């Protein structure tokens, strides 16, 4: 296994996983080939709790940095929401949405046309 943090980053879920490993006397071998025995070794149990706590903090920091980066990009006027909506394409050069001139009409043009048709009726 890559590491215990891949099993769960949530402390409550980690308790459930660790309890199952302890009950079934499963030995955990991580990428550094360290063997952890949760059923028979209190030190392994303690270090796993510390590692789970550190992993949870790291995950929260990663989420915060991603959220802050997305917000900073949006404040600069950049498109940060994934795939461009129908009728637009993403300009890598300007990091903004531009109307799709080669495809079908933009949604705004379609709405304008439908509005005019309703007024004629």
Residue pairs with C-beta under 8 A, 6 or more apart in sequence:
1 7
1 28
1 29
1 30
1 31
2 30
2 31
3 30
3 31
3 51
4 14
4 28
4 30
4 36
4 48
4 51
4 52
4 55
5 51
5 52
5 55
5 58
7 14
7 17
8 14
8 16
8 17
8 52
9 52
9 55
9 56
9 59
10 56
11 52
11 53
11 56
14 48
14 49
14 52
18 38
18 45
18 48
20 26
21 28
21 38
21 39
22 38
22 39
22 45
23 39
25 39
25 40
26 38
27 35
27 36
27 37
28 35
28 36
28 37
28 38
29 35
29 36
30 36
36 44
36 47
36 48
37 44
38 44
38 45
38 48
70 80
73 80
73 95
74 80
76 95
77 96
78 95
78 96
79 90
79 95
79 96
79 97
83 90
84 90
84 97
85 97
85 107
86 107
87 99
87 100
87 103
87 104
87 105
87 106
87 107
87 108
87 109
87 110
88 97
88 98
88 99
88 100
88 106
89 97
89 98
89 100
90 96
90 97
90 98
91 97
91 98
99 106
100 106
105 113
